[in-house]
Amino acid sequence: MEKDLSNYRKSYEKGELLLADTPENPMELFQKWFHEIDAHFPEDETNAMTISTIGLDQFPKSRVVLLKRYTYEGFIFYTNYDSDKGKAISANPKVCLSFFWHGAERQIIIKGEAEKIAENLSDGYFESRPRGSQLGALVSNQSSILESRDSLDSKLQQLESDYEGKEIPRPEFWGGFIVKPLEFEFWQGRPNRLHDRIRYTLDSEYFWTKNRLSP
Ligand SMILES: Cc1cc2nc3c(=O)[nH]c(=O)nc-3n(C[C@H](O)[C@H](O)[C@H](O)COP(=O)(O)O)c2cc1C
């Protein structure tokens, strides 16, 4: 099979990013961009982000998860702690997050360290989820080999009847991670591949150094 994609070309012309216009704290620029995408390009699924981890096999692996909260401290998402990514983070907490918002021709790449959030925070979020999602978290040994779709469906039916009329407790193996950022790169597409790239690096607990990077 062969397909030549060399004619796939797009000029990026929707904006610019000037160092002089960027705030001291990158979380503020993240928030500004996030709000703009949410308001004008919601079809981009603003809170979908790619998280890359270094696996136990030493290979990087990337997959999409949903950002559920961000604060000055970091970025929170929820998952199964025993999944591939959960095990990878336990062994090596260094991760990379990335957002690609094609409507605005923007990308953000964030390097940081992930850690489990407090159990009561995971409890609170789990309680807020629809019952179907709670059961979904309970039923799935995420990333393990499944005999068949039927075996998953029958396990779900069993759980539905076990928990009928009862509150579903958060399983210990499911909860949130917070990624605490150490480096950000904000990318705005520009014509002729001469894109704007601004990198922030954390120097001390509170101070970020900003640089413009060559496209
Ligand atoms: C749009 C989208 C949102 C997703 N959100 C989550 C999520 O919030 N948490 C999660 O564990 N998996 C989520 N997934 C599934 C993951 O991409 C992945 O398949 C799963 O977490 C297992 O990954 P792992 O085996 O590398 O641990 C999402 C997938 C997509 C495409």
The ligand as a MOL file (V3000), in Angstrom:
LIG
                    3D

  0  0  0     0  0            999 V3000
M  V30 BEGIN CTAB
M  V30 COUNTS 31 33 0 0 0
M  V30 BEGIN ATOM
M  V30 1 C -11.4100 11.6380 23.7570 0
M  V30 2 C -10.8790 10.5720 24.6980 0
M  V30 3 C -10.9750 10.7640 26.0670 0
M  V30 4 C -10.4640 9.8060 26.9490 0
M  V30 5 N -10.4890 10.0690 28.2870 0
M  V30 6 C -9.9130 9.1830 29.1430 0
M  V30 7 C -9.7870 9.5110 30.5310 0
M  V30 8 O -10.1570 10.6050 30.9900 0
M  V30 9 N -9.2130 8.5870 31.3370 0
M  V30 10 C -8.7620 7.3840 30.8660 0
M  V30 11 O -8.2650 6.5780 31.6620 0
M  V30 12 N -8.8230 7.0570 29.5620 0
M  V30 13 C -9.3930 7.9440 28.6900 0
M  V30 14 N -9.4450 7.6550 27.3410 0
M  V30 15 C -8.9200 6.3350 26.8780 0
M  V30 16 C -7.3860 6.4000 26.7860 0
M  V30 17 O -6.9970 7.0710 25.5970 0
M  V30 18 C -6.7240 5.0090 26.8280 0
M  V30 19 O -7.2780 4.1670 25.8300 0
M  V30 20 C -6.9180 4.3240 28.1790 0
M  V30 21 O -6.7540 5.2450 29.2380 0
M  V30 22 C -5.9300 3.1600 28.3620 0
M  V30 23 O -4.6330 3.6500 28.2330 0
M  V30 24 P -3.3710 2.8380 28.8000 0
M  V30 25 O -3.5930 1.4000 28.4740 0
M  V30 26 O -2.2040 3.4190 28.0760 0
M  V30 27 O -3.3070 3.0950 30.2820 0
M  V30 28 C -9.9000 8.6030 26.4390 0
M  V30 29 C -9.8150 8.4190 25.0480 0
M  V30 30 C -10.2810 9.4030 24.1910 0
M  V30 31 C -10.1020 9.2060 22.7110 0
M  V30 END ATOM
M  V30 BEGIN BOND
M  V30 1 1 1 2
M  V30 2 1 2 3
M  V30 3 2 2 30
M  V30 4 2 3 4
M  V30 5 1 4 5
M  V30 6 1 4 28
M  V30 7 2 5 6
M  V30 8 1 6 7
M  V30 9 1 6 13
M  V30 10 2 7 8
M  V30 11 1 7 9
M  V30 12 1 9 10
M  V30 13 2 10 11
M  V30 14 1 10 12
M  V30 15 2 12 13
M  V30 16 1 13 14
M  V30 17 1 14 15
M  V30 18 1 14 28
M  V30 19 1 15 16
M  V30 20 1 16 17
M  V30 21 1 16 18
M  V30 22 1 18 19
M  V30 23 1 18 20
M  V30 24 1 20 21
M  V30 25 1 20 22
M  V30 26 1 22 23
M  V30 27 1 23 24
M  V30 28 2 24 25
M  V30 29 1 24 26
M  V30 30 1 24 27
M  V30 31 2 28 29
M  V30 32 1 29 30
M  V30 33 1 30 31
M  V30 END BOND
M  V30 END CTAB
M  END
